[in-house]
Amino acid sequence: MRPGTAQHGACRHCGNGAAPYGAPGVSRRQAVSPVLVCRSISQRFGPRDVLVNIDLTLSPGEVLVVRGPSGVGKSTLLRIAAGLTPPTRGSVSMHATRVGVVFQEPRLLPWRTALDNVALPLVACGCPGKEARDKARRMLHRMELNGFSTAHPHELSGGMRQRVSLARALAIEPELLFLDEPFTGLDPKLRQTMLRHLEQYLDQSGAATMHVTHDLVEIPSTATRVLHLTPRGPEFEPAPRHRATNHTHSQPEE
């Protein structure tokens, strides 16, 4: 990875100039240079090869869904692509200054309120405090967390903490977004609501996105490609024309 090209959870210029989330008729999808290039990625844990020679690229506006059963290396691939875990072999090149990451488990600062957790990366990159807090408040509203801005993480449910994490990642208007099972802990109805918010954001923002899931219901309608990791190896698939619409039961892969 080229050093200094990515700031996880932080942004430069507070994302000014990016399409505002919720603005109608805004789309920045276009054929431009990739913001993420992974070449010959392999990862071994002990005697076991989890990933073998995976090549992928992500350009602005592309939404790559990585799916497959547990244990095939979905989260490992995301962590390697995000620069959080070095691969055993291969290389990662990232060309983005605003990078957002949402993990399976919320990674919030326990001594900060929900509002301050969301505002933190904005303040860290020089966004004025009031502007950062106003933007954080709007993102919490979109995550349906009105009335919880002053709550600390221990006062929130697991699903609420996960929504704060998603709000924090989207608040910086990332050029590159990594989502690792972002709807963990949400009930089916709320999961569908958050998925619709995410689809709207991705459609309007032009963010290049890697979205890991084992649940077919969570494949967003904005997906452009699907990488299916199987025990036999990786298989690229076309994006489904329609997202699964089972609002009652999840559909985990076997």
Backbone as JSON, one array per atom type, in Angstrom:
{
  "sequence": "MRPGTAQHGACRHCGNGAAPYGAPGVSRRQAVSPVLVCRSISQRFGPRDVLVNIDLTLSPGEVLVVRGPSGVGKSTLLRIAAGLTPPTRGSVSMHATRVGVVFQEPRLLPWRTALDNVALPLVACGCPGKEARDKARRMLHRMELNGFSTAHPHELSGGMRQRVSLARALAIEPELLFLDEPFTGLDPKLRQTMLRHLEQYLDQSGAATMHVTHDLVEIPSTATRVLHLTPRGPEFEPAPRHRATNHTHSQPEE",
  "N": [[0.84, -1.19, 0.0], [0.49, 2.23, -0.76], [2.13, 4.51, 1.28], [0.5, 6.88, 3.39], [-1.73, 7.42, 1.85], [-4.24, 6.88, 2.74], [-6.72, 7.52, 5.21], [-8.01, 6.18, 7.86], [-11.22, 6.41, 9.02], [-11.03, 9.15, 9.03], [-10.98, 12.35, 7.36], [-10.15, 14.57, 4.65], [-10.52, 18.01, 4.38], [-13.11, 17.69, 5.25], [-14.75, 16.33, 3.5], [-15.82, 18.19, 1.79], [-17.53, 19.3, -1.07], [-18.35, 16.85, -1.92], [-21.13, 14.85, -3.02], [-24.13, 15.69, -1.41], [-25.61, 13.68, 1.09], [-28.74, 12.44, 0.5], [-29.53, 14.34, -1.29], [-31.53, 14.9, -4.13], [-31.35, 13.2, -7.28], [-28.58, 13.08, -7.66], [-25.62, 11.77, -8.85], [-22.46, 10.25, -9.01], [-21.25, 8.31, -10.45], [-18.9, 7.04, -12.62], [-16.66, 6.14, -15.28], [-13.61, 5.91, -14.16], [-10.22, 6.09, -12.91], [-9.18, 3.32, -10.86], [-9.71, 3.28, -7.3], [-8.86, 1.43, -5.59], [-6.67, -1.26, -5.74], [-6.02, -4.6, -5.77], [-3.65, -7.11, -5.9], [-2.94, -10.41, -6.63], [-3.57, -11.47, -4.06], [-2.91, -13.37, -1.27], [-3.43, -15.36, 1.62], [-2.32, -17.0, 4.44], [-2.98, -18.99, 7.25], [-1.26, -20.54, 9.56], [-1.03, -23.88, 8.55], [-2.99, -23.56, 6.68], [-4.37, -22.33, 3.72], [-6.15, -19.51, 3.33], [-6.92, -17.47, 1.57], [-6.24, -17.29, -1.9], [-4.35, -15.99, -4.39], [-5.99, -13.67, -5.24], [-7.33, -11.24, -7.29], [-8.45, -7.94, -7.6], [-10.21, -4.91, -8.38], [-11.41, -1.64, -7.52], [-13.44, 0.96, -8.51], [-14.56, 4.42, -8.43], [-17.97, 4.61, -7.5], [-18.46, 1.91, -7.82], [-19.81, -1.02, -6.33], [-18.8, -3.62, -4.64], [-19.77, -6.72, -3.64], [-18.84, -9.05, -1.27], [-19.34, -12.3, -0.72], [-20.26, -15.41, 0.94], [-19.89, -18.52, 2.79], [-19.23, -18.88, 6.35], [-15.83, -18.67, 7.4], [-14.39, -18.66, 5.01], [-12.79, -16.53, 4.46], [-13.77, -13.93, 4.06], [-13.91, -11.58, 5.74], [-11.22, -11.4, 6.27], [-10.15, -10.79, 3.74], [-11.3, -8.25, 3.38], [-10.06, -6.81, 5.47], [-7.41, -6.93, 4.65], [-7.57, -5.54, 2.2], [-8.31, -3.05, 3.18], [-6.02, -2.26, 4.38], [-5.46, -3.04, 6.95], [-4.54, -5.5, 7.71], [-1.64, -7.25, 6.88], [-1.04, -9.01, 3.82], [-0.1, -12.46, 3.25], [1.06, -12.91, 0.79], [1.22, -10.82, -2.13], [-0.14, -7.57, -3.15], [-1.44, -4.33, -2.2], [-2.88, -1.42, -3.39], [-3.91, 1.75, -2.66], [-5.86, 4.54, -3.48], [-7.05, 6.91, -2.21], [-8.25, 9.51, -0.11], [-10.18, 9.76, 1.79], [-11.43, 7.43, 3.81], [-13.69, 5.06, 4.93], [-14.59, 2.72, 7.47], [-16.51, 0.02, 8.6], [-16.89, -2.27, 11.09], [-17.67, -5.71, 12.06], [-18.16, -5.75, 14.78], [-19.01, -3.03, 16.87], [-16.76, -0.29, 17.03], [-16.3, 1.86, 19.11], [-15.43, 4.8, 21.0], [-15.5, 4.49, 24.4], [-15.7, 6.53, 26.3], [-16.77, 8.68, 25.07], [-19.66, 10.43, 23.83], [-22.41, 9.33, 21.7], [-22.77, 11.27, 19.71], [-20.3, 12.61, 19.79], [-18.58, 10.55, 19.08], [-19.26, 10.17, 16.39], [-18.64, 12.67, 15.37], [-15.93, 12.85, 15.79], [-13.88, 11.95, 13.76], [-14.29, 13.96, 11.88], [-13.65, 16.33, 13.23], [-11.0, 15.73, 13.76], [-9.8, 16.0, 11.29], [-9.82, 18.65, 10.85], [-12.25, 19.9, 10.52], [-14.45, 22.47, 11.51], [-15.61, 22.64, 14.9], [-18.42, 23.09, 15.48], [-19.6, 22.71, 12.97], [-18.85, 20.07, 12.5], [-20.22, 18.75, 14.57], [-22.86, 19.38, 13.93], [-23.11, 18.04, 11.5], [-22.66, 15.44, 12.36], [-24.88, 15.12, 13.97], [-26.93, 15.15, 12.07], [-26.35, 12.79, 10.71], [-26.8, 10.88, 12.71], [-29.51, 11.22, 12.96], [-30.37, 10.2, 10.49], [-29.76, 7.58, 10.89], [-31.74, 6.89, 12.55], [-31.51, 7.54, 15.28], [-32.38, 9.56, 16.9], [-32.49, 11.48, 19.84], [-30.58, 10.07, 21.18], [-28.1, 11.17, 21.1], [-26.53, 12.12, 23.19], [-25.95, 9.9, 24.61], [-23.76, 7.42, 26.0], [-21.66, 4.74, 24.72], [-22.07, 2.41, 26.38], [-24.62, 2.75, 27.19], [-26.21, 2.15, 25.11], [-27.88, -0.19, 22.95], [-26.57, -3.17, 21.31], [-27.21, -3.12, 18.56], [-27.77, -0.4, 18.24], [-25.3, 0.74, 18.79], [-23.93, -0.24, 16.59], [-25.17, 1.16, 14.56], [-24.32, 3.74, 15.16], [-21.65, 3.44, 14.53], [-21.85, 3.06, 11.76], [-22.91, 5.53, 11.04], [-20.74, 7.17, 11.7], [-18.82, 6.31, 9.83], [-20.01, 7.07, 7.4], [-20.29, 9.79, 7.7], [-17.96, 11.13, 7.01], [-18.08, 11.24, 4.32], [-16.95, 9.17, 2.54], [-14.51, 8.31, 0.07], [-13.8, 5.76, -0.36], [-15.18, 2.87, 0.9], [-15.46, 0.46, 3.4], [-17.3, -2.26, 4.41], [-18.03, -4.5, 6.83], [-20.1, -6.91, 7.39], [-22.2, -4.97, 8.17], [-24.7, -4.75, 9.38], [-24.93, -6.19, 11.65], [-26.51, -7.33, 14.58], [-28.88, -5.96, 14.26], [-32.45, -5.94, 14.17], [-34.66, -7.68, 11.86], [-36.49, -5.85, 10.56], [-35.42, -3.28, 11.08], [-32.94, -3.64, 9.97], [-33.55, -3.78, 7.24], [-34.43, -1.17, 6.88], [-32.08, 0.31, 7.4], [-30.53, -0.72, 5.36], [-31.8, 0.34, 3.13], [-31.24, 3.07, 3.54], [-28.46, 2.94, 3.23], [-28.26, 2.07, 0.56], [-29.33, 4.3, -0.74], [-27.42, 6.2, -0.06], [-25.07, 5.13, -1.27], [-25.81, 5.16, -3.95], [-25.93, 7.85, -4.49], [-23.53, 8.98, -3.66], [-21.24, 8.04, -4.97], [-19.23, 6.56, -3.85], [-16.63, 4.16, -3.78], [-17.08, 0.83, -2.89], [-16.64, -1.92, -0.7], [-18.43, -4.57, 0.36], [-19.01, -6.84, 2.76], [-20.78, -9.82, 3.32], [-22.7, -12.58, 4.63], [-25.22, -13.04, 4.14], [-27.84, -13.25, 1.96], [-29.96, -11.48, 1.85], [-28.88, -9.08, 2.52], [-27.51, -8.07, 0.37], [-27.01, -5.2, -1.38], [-29.2, -3.3, -3.54], [-27.75, -1.67, -5.13], [-25.47, -2.98, -5.79], [-22.73, -3.75, -7.91], [-21.0, -5.76, -8.63], [-20.3, -9.16, -7.66], [-18.33, -11.01, -5.51], [-17.86, -14.24, -4.93], [-16.77, -16.13, -2.4], [-15.64, -19.33, -1.96], [-15.05, -22.65, -0.59], [-13.74, -23.85, -2.69], [-12.53, -21.84, -4.02], [-12.26, -18.4, -5.31], [-15.03, -16.84, -7.0], [-16.18, -14.72, -9.42], [-19.24, -13.03, -9.86], [-22.11, -11.82, -11.68], [-23.93, -8.93, -10.57], [-26.96, -9.35, -8.7], [-30.14, -8.81, -10.24], [-32.28, -8.0, -8.73], [-32.59, -7.25, -5.32], [-32.8, -9.59, -2.64], [-35.89, -9.86, -0.92], [-36.88, -10.71, 1.51], [-38.22, -9.81, 4.35], [-38.5, -10.84, 6.8], [-37.03, -13.11, 7.55], [-33.6, -13.91, 7.71], [-31.2, -14.99, 5.23], [-28.88, -16.92, 5.53], [-25.84, -18.17, 4.1], [-25.01, -21.52, 3.4]],
  "CA": [[0.0, 0.0, 0.0], [1.25, 3.47, -0.76], [1.96, 5.16, 2.57], [-0.04, 8.23, 3.43], [-2.83, 7.66, 0.92], [-5.54, 6.6, 3.35], [-6.91, 7.92, 6.59], [-9.15, 5.4, 8.3], [-12.08, 7.14, 9.93], [-10.75, 10.57, 8.98], [-11.13, 12.87, 6.02], [-9.47, 15.82, 4.38], [-11.48, 19.04, 3.99], [-14.44, 17.29, 5.71], [-15.57, 15.82, 2.4], [-16.47, 19.28, 1.08], [-17.61, 19.1, -2.5], [-18.98, 15.57, -2.21], [-22.58, 14.95, -3.16], [-24.77, 15.59, -0.1], [-26.46, 12.51, 1.31], [-30.14, 12.79, 0.5], [-29.85, 15.26, -2.37], [-32.14, 14.14, -5.22], [-30.81, 13.25, -8.62], [-27.13, 13.26, -7.68], [-24.87, 10.53, -9.05], [-21.11, 10.54, -9.47], [-20.68, 7.11, -11.02], [-18.29, 7.27, -13.91], [-15.52, 5.27, -15.52], [-12.39, 6.61, -13.83], [-9.17, 5.21, -12.4], [-9.53, 2.63, -9.62], [-9.21, 3.8, -6.03], [-8.32, 0.28, -4.87], [-6.17, -2.33, -6.6], [-5.44, -5.73, -5.04], [-3.01, -8.01, -6.84], [-2.42, -11.72, -6.19], [-3.67, -11.52, -2.6], [-2.97, -14.69, -0.65], [-3.28, -15.31, 3.07], [-2.21, -18.32, 5.07], [-2.97, -19.07, 8.7], [-0.68, -21.85, 9.85], [-0.92, -24.68, 7.33], [-4.2, -23.4, 5.88], [-4.5, -21.2, 2.8], [-7.5, -18.95, 3.4], [-7.1, -16.75, 0.31], [-5.2, -17.66, -2.85], [-4.22, -15.27, -5.67], [-7.19, -12.9, -5.56], [-7.13, -9.94, -7.93], [-9.67, -7.15, -7.73], [-10.09, -3.46, -8.4], [-12.63, -0.9, -7.22], [-13.45, 2.33, -9.02], [-15.66, 5.21, -7.87], [-19.31, 4.19, -7.88], [-18.61, 0.46, -7.82], [-20.15, -1.66, -5.06], [-18.42, -5.02, -4.71], [-20.24, -7.53, -2.53], [-18.07, -10.27, -1.03], [-20.24, -13.2, 0.0], [-19.79, -16.77, 1.11], [-20.11, -19.05, 4.13], [-18.23, -18.54, 7.37], [-14.55, -19.35, 7.36], [-13.73, -18.67, 3.69], [-11.85, -15.42, 4.36], [-14.4, -12.67, 3.63], [-13.43, -10.47, 6.58], [-9.77, -11.31, 6.08], [-9.92, -10.05, 2.49], [-11.63, -6.84, 3.61], [-9.03, -6.2, 6.31], [-6.22, -6.76, 3.82], [-7.84, -4.46, 1.25], [-8.37, -1.79, 3.92], [-4.71, -1.95, 4.92], [-5.43, -3.33, 8.38], [-3.83, -6.76, 7.88], [-0.77, -7.5, 5.73], [-1.22, -10.33, 3.22], [1.07, -13.33, 3.16], [1.62, -12.56, -0.51], [0.4, -9.9, -2.9], [0.0, -6.14, -2.88], [-2.63, -3.5, -2.18], [-2.63, -0.02, -3.7], [-5.1, 2.53, -2.36], [-5.75, 5.91, -3.97], [-8.18, 7.62, -1.62], [-7.89, 10.25, 1.1], [-11.26, 9.6, 2.77], [-11.72, 6.0, 3.88], [-14.55, 4.68, 6.05], [-14.61, 1.29, 7.77], [-17.47, -0.45, 9.6], [-16.56, -3.64, 11.45], [-18.78, -6.51, 12.57], [-18.4, -5.29, 16.15], [-18.8, -1.58, 16.95], [-15.48, 0.18, 17.58], [-16.58, 3.21, 19.58], [-14.71, 5.23, 22.2], [-16.51, 4.38, 25.46], [-15.82, 7.74, 27.11], [-17.39, 9.72, 24.25], [-21.07, 10.22, 23.5], [-22.66, 8.92, 20.32], [-22.53, 12.42, 18.85], [-18.87, 12.89, 19.73], [-17.95, 9.47, 18.32], [-19.48, 10.42, 14.97], [-17.98, 13.92, 15.0], [-14.49, 12.78, 16.04], [-13.02, 12.0, 12.58], [-14.44, 15.24, 11.21], [-12.85, 17.29, 13.99], [-9.59, 15.35, 13.63], [-9.24, 16.44, 10.01], [-9.86, 20.09, 10.76], [-13.6, 20.45, 10.37], [-14.82, 23.25, 12.7], [-16.36, 21.85, 15.86], [-19.87, 23.2, 15.33], [-19.97, 22.08, 11.71], [-18.7, 18.63, 12.68], [-21.3, 18.25, 15.43], [-24.11, 19.48, 13.17], [-23.12, 16.95, 10.52], [-22.82, 14.2, 13.12], [-26.28, 15.06, 14.42], [-27.74, 14.77, 10.91], [-26.12, 11.38, 10.42], [-27.51, 10.1, 13.72], [-30.93, 11.29, 12.6], [-30.6, 9.27, 9.38], [-29.67, 6.23, 11.45], [-32.89, 6.77, 13.45], [-31.0, 7.59, 16.65], [-32.78, 10.81, 17.55], [-32.66, 11.35, 21.28], [-29.49, 9.29, 21.78], [-26.82, 11.8, 20.78], [-25.73, 12.32, 24.4], [-25.74, 8.61, 25.27], [-22.46, 6.78, 25.83], [-21.84, 3.41, 24.14], [-22.59, 1.41, 27.3], [-26.04, 3.02, 27.38], [-26.88, 1.81, 23.86], [-27.9, -1.61, 22.59], [-25.57, -3.53, 20.31], [-27.64, -2.62, 17.26], [-27.64, 1.05, 18.22], [-23.86, 1.03, 18.66], [-23.53, -0.51, 15.21], [-25.66, 2.28, 13.74], [-23.42, 4.86, 15.4], [-20.44, 3.15, 13.75], [-22.16, 3.33, 10.36], [-23.03, 6.99, 10.91], [-19.39, 7.74, 11.73], [-18.14, 6.01, 8.57], [-20.62, 7.81, 6.3], [-20.21, 11.23, 7.95], [-16.79, 11.71, 6.35], [-18.31, 11.16, 2.88], [-15.75, 8.46, 2.09], [-14.28, 7.92, -1.33], [-13.65, 4.31, -0.32], [-15.94, 2.43, 2.06], [-15.38, -0.96, 3.7], [-18.39, -2.66, 5.29], [-17.89, -5.9, 7.22], [-21.35, -7.29, 8.06], [-22.52, -3.73, 8.89], [-26.01, -4.76, 10.03], [-24.9, -7.12, 12.78], [-27.21, -6.9, 15.78], [-30.13, -5.27, 13.96], [-33.57, -6.83, 13.9], [-34.9, -7.71, 10.41], [-37.14, -4.65, 10.05], [-34.47, -2.17, 11.13], [-31.89, -3.95, 9.01], [-34.02, -3.37, 5.92], [-34.45, 0.3, 6.85], [-30.7, 0.77, 7.27], [-30.06, -1.1, 4.03], [-32.32, 1.33, 2.19], [-30.43, 4.28, 3.72], [-27.15, 2.69, 2.64], [-28.43, 2.06, -0.89], [-29.5, 5.68, -1.18], [-26.13, 6.87, 0.08], [-24.14, 4.63, -2.27], [-26.27, 5.58, -5.27], [-25.73, 9.28, -4.66], [-22.22, 9.48, -3.25], [-20.16, 7.62, -5.84], [-18.17, 5.9, -3.09], [-16.25, 2.78, -4.09], [-17.48, 0.12, -1.68], [-16.53, -3.37, -0.53], [-19.45, -4.92, 1.35], [-18.93, -8.26, 3.1], [-21.97, -10.37, 3.96], [-23.0, -13.99, 4.4], [-26.68, -13.07, 4.09], [-28.28, -12.78, 0.65], [-30.89, -10.36, 2.03], [-28.12, -7.85, 2.73], [-26.87, -7.59, -0.85], [-27.75, -3.99, -1.76], [-29.64, -3.21, -4.94], [-26.74, -0.89, -5.83], [-24.29, -3.82, -6.06], [-22.34, -3.83, -9.31], [-20.34, -7.05, -8.81], [-20.31, -10.04, -6.5], [-17.23, -11.96, -5.4], [-18.31, -15.36, -4.11], [-15.67, -16.92, -1.87], [-16.07, -20.69, -1.64], [-13.9, -23.51, -0.27], [-13.06, -24.21, -3.93], [-11.82, -20.68, -4.53], [-13.1, -17.24, -5.6], [-15.8, -16.82, -8.24], [-16.87, -13.45, -9.65], [-20.58, -13.22, -10.38], [-22.81, -10.55, -11.93], [-24.8, -8.49, -9.48], [-28.35, -9.73, -8.91], [-30.98, -7.72, -10.74], [-33.14, -7.55, -7.65], [-32.16, -7.7, -4.01], [-33.75, -10.43, -1.92], [-36.81, -8.99, -0.19], [-37.44, -11.38, 2.67], [-38.08, -8.88, 5.46], [-38.76, -11.5, 8.07], [-35.99, -14.07, 7.89], [-32.35, -13.79, 6.98], [-30.9, -16.14, 4.39], [-27.45, -17.18, 5.59], [-25.36, -19.18, 3.18], [-24.53, -22.74, 4.04]],
  "C": [[0.87, 1.24, 0.0], [1.05, 4.19, 0.56], [1.37, 6.55, 2.42], [-1.22, 8.47, 2.52], [-4.18, 7.46, 1.55], [-5.56, 7.06, 4.78], [-8.16, 7.23, 7.08], [-9.94, 6.2, 9.33], [-11.79, 8.62, 9.96], [-10.9, 11.04, 7.55], [-10.31, 14.14, 5.88], [-10.5, 16.79, 3.84], [-12.92, 18.63, 4.31], [-15.34, 16.79, 4.6], [-16.26, 16.92, 1.64], [-16.42, 19.04, -0.41], [-18.22, 17.77, -2.88], [-20.48, 15.76, -2.29], [-23.24, 14.79, -1.81], [-25.69, 14.39, -0.03], [-27.9, 12.97, 1.39], [-30.52, 13.77, -0.59], [-30.4, 14.49, -3.56], [-31.36, 14.29, -6.51], [-29.32, 13.44, -8.71], [-26.47, 11.9, -7.86], [-23.51, 10.87, -9.6], [-20.46, 9.3, -10.06], [-20.13, 7.4, -12.4], [-17.08, 6.36, -14.03], [-14.24, 6.08, -15.31], [-11.4, 5.61, -13.27], [-9.6, 4.56, -11.09], [-8.97, 3.35, -8.4], [-8.62, 2.68, -5.18], [-7.91, -0.78, -5.87], [-5.51, -3.38, -5.72], [-4.91, -6.73, -6.05], [-2.49, -9.26, -6.13], [-2.44, -11.86, -4.67], [-3.82, -12.97, -2.14], [-2.76, -14.52, 0.85], [-3.3, -16.72, 3.62], [-2.2, -18.15, 6.57], [-2.49, -20.46, 9.08], [-0.55, -22.64, 8.57], [-2.04, -24.43, 6.33], [-4.14, -22.15, 5.01], [-5.95, -20.72, 2.82], [-7.86, -18.23, 2.11], [-5.94, -17.1, -0.61], [-5.35, -16.85, -4.13], [-5.51, -14.56, -6.09], [-6.79, -11.55, -6.13], [-8.46, -9.21, -7.98], [-9.32, -5.67, -7.77], [-11.45, -2.86, -8.04], [-12.47, 0.52, -7.73], [-14.6, 3.1, -8.38], [-17.02, 4.76, -8.41], [-19.53, 2.7, -7.89], [-18.91, -0.05, -6.42], [-19.88, -3.16, -5.23], [-18.92, -5.73, -3.45], [-19.38, -8.79, -2.45], [-18.94, -11.18, -0.17], [-19.63, -14.59, 0.11], [-20.02, -17.23, 2.53], [-19.01, -18.63, 5.09], [-16.95, -19.33, 7.14], [-13.83, -19.35, 6.02], [-12.84, -17.45, 3.48], [-12.45, -14.1, 3.93], [-13.86, -11.48, 4.42], [-11.92, -10.3, 6.45], [-9.44, -10.52, 4.82], [-10.21, -8.57, 2.68], [-10.54, -6.16, 4.42], [-7.73, -6.0, 5.54], [-6.42, -5.59, 2.86], [-7.84, -3.1, 1.92], [-7.02, -1.41, 4.53], [-4.55, -2.24, 6.39], [-4.68, -4.62, 8.7], [-2.93, -6.98, 6.68], [-1.04, -8.88, 5.14], [0.05, -11.15, 3.31], [1.82, -13.08, 1.86], [0.67, -11.6, -1.21], [0.58, -8.46, -2.47], [-1.35, -5.44, -2.94], [-2.21, -2.07, -2.46], [-3.93, 0.75, -3.53], [-4.88, 3.97, -2.79], [-6.98, 6.69, -3.5], [-7.7, 8.34, -0.37], [-8.96, 10.14, 2.18], [-11.71, 8.14, 2.73], [-12.56, 5.72, 5.12], [-14.57, 3.17, 6.21], [-15.67, 1.02, 8.83], [-17.19, -1.93, 9.84], [-17.81, -4.39, 11.92], [-19.16, -6.09, 13.98], [-18.14, -3.79, 16.21], [-17.46, -1.24, 17.6], [-15.66, 1.64, 17.98], [-15.73, 3.52, 20.81], [-15.7, 5.3, 23.35], [-16.7, 5.65, 26.28], [-16.43, 8.91, 26.33], [-18.85, 9.39, 23.98], [-21.2, 9.75, 22.06], [-22.35, 10.06, 19.36], [-21.03, 12.68, 18.7], [-18.11, 11.79, 18.99], [-18.08, 9.72, 16.82], [-18.72, 11.65, 14.51], [-16.46, 13.82, 15.05], [-13.64, 12.81, 14.77], [-13.13, 13.3, 11.81], [-13.6, 16.31, 11.9], [-11.36, 17.01, 13.79], [-8.98, 15.85, 12.33], [-9.42, 17.94, 9.8], [-11.21, 20.71, 10.54], [-13.95, 21.25, 11.63], [-15.77, 22.48, 13.6], [-17.86, 21.9, 15.67], [-20.34, 22.51, 14.05], [-19.9, 20.56, 11.84], [-19.85, 18.06, 13.51], [-22.65, 18.32, 14.72], [-24.22, 18.34, 12.16], [-23.32, 15.61, 11.22], [-24.26, 14.03, 13.58], [-27.2, 14.64, 13.27], [-27.57, 13.29, 10.58], [-26.81, 10.48, 11.44], [-29.0, 10.1, 13.44], [-31.24, 10.29, 11.49], [-30.52, 7.82, 9.85], [-30.77, 5.97, 12.47], [-32.44, 6.66, 14.91], [-31.28, 8.94, 17.29], [-32.98, 10.56, 19.04], [-31.55, 10.58, 21.96], [-28.13, 9.92, 21.54], [-25.94, 11.97, 22.0], [-25.46, 11.01, 25.15], [-24.33, 8.11, 25.0], [-22.68, 5.35, 25.33], [-22.44, 2.39, 25.09], [-24.08, 1.6, 27.57], [-26.87, 2.65, 26.15], [-26.89, 0.3, 23.67], [-26.83, -1.89, 21.54], [-25.93, -3.01, 18.93], [-27.51, -1.11, 17.15], [-26.17, 1.45, 18.1], [-23.39, 0.8, 17.23], [-24.0, 0.61, 14.29], [-24.82, 3.53, 13.94], [-22.14, 4.67, 14.58], [-20.67, 3.43, 12.27], [-22.28, 4.82, 10.11], [-21.66, 7.64, 10.86], [-18.67, 7.51, 10.4], [-18.69, 6.85, 7.42], [-20.46, 9.32, 6.46], [-19.04, 11.87, 7.22], [-16.93, 11.72, 4.83], [-17.14, 10.45, 2.21], [-15.71, 8.26, 0.58], [-14.23, 6.4, -1.45], [-14.25, 3.82, 1.0], [-15.84, 0.92, 2.2], [-16.44, -1.31, 4.74], [-18.28, -4.15, 5.58], [-19.11, -6.29, 8.05], [-21.9, -6.09, 8.85], [-23.85, -3.75, 9.64], [-26.09, -5.78, 11.15], [-25.64, -6.53, 13.97], [-28.51, -6.17, 15.53], [-31.24, -6.28, 13.72], [-33.92, -6.71, 12.41], [-35.52, -6.43, 9.86], [-36.18, -3.47, 10.01], [-33.33, -2.39, 10.14], [-32.3, -3.51, 7.61], [-34.06, -1.85, 5.79], [-33.05, 0.85, 6.66], [-30.12, 0.43, 5.9], [-30.56, -0.11, 2.99], [-31.56, 2.65, 2.3], [-29.07, 4.11, 3.04], [-27.24, 2.7, 1.12], [-28.56, 3.47, -1.44], [-28.16, 6.41, -1.14], [-25.18, 6.43, -1.04], [-24.52, 5.1, -3.67], [-25.94, 7.04, -5.54], [-24.29, 9.73, -4.44], [-21.1, 9.15, -4.24], [-19.02, 6.94, -5.11], [-17.9, 4.5, -3.65], [-16.41, 1.97, -2.8], [-17.2, -1.37, -1.78], [-17.43, -3.75, 0.64], [-19.42, -6.43, 1.57], [-20.23, -8.7, 3.77], [-22.04, -11.87, 3.7], [-24.49, -14.16, 4.16], [-27.15, -12.47, 2.77], [-29.23, -11.59, 0.75], [-30.13, -9.04, 2.11], [-27.35, -7.4, 1.5], [-27.64, -6.37, -1.34], [-28.12, -3.99, -3.23], [-28.64, -2.42, -5.78], [-25.5, -1.7, -6.16], [-24.01, -3.87, -7.55], [-21.63, -5.14, -9.64], [-20.43, -7.84, -7.52], [-19.1, -10.96, -6.59], [-17.66, -13.04, -4.41], [-17.1, -16.17, -3.69], [-16.22, -18.27, -1.43], [-14.85, -21.5, -1.23], [-13.11, -23.92, -1.51], [-12.25, -23.06, -4.5], [-12.78, -19.55, -4.85], [-13.8, -17.35, -6.95], [-16.48, -15.46, -8.35], [-18.2, -13.73, -10.33], [-21.17, -11.85, -10.74], [-23.69, -10.2, -10.74], [-26.23, -8.95, -9.74], [-29.17, -8.54, -9.38], [-31.85, -7.14, -9.64], [-32.61, -8.1, -6.34], [-33.24, -8.59, -3.4], [-34.6, -9.56, -1.02], [-37.5, -9.69, 0.96], [-37.21, -10.51, 3.88], [-38.22, -9.56, 6.81], [-37.62, -12.4, 8.49], [-34.75, -13.79, 7.08], [-32.12, -15.07, 6.2], [-29.4, -16.4, 4.42], [-27.06, -18.28, 4.62], [-24.82, -20.36, 3.95], [-23.1, -23.02, 3.61]]
}
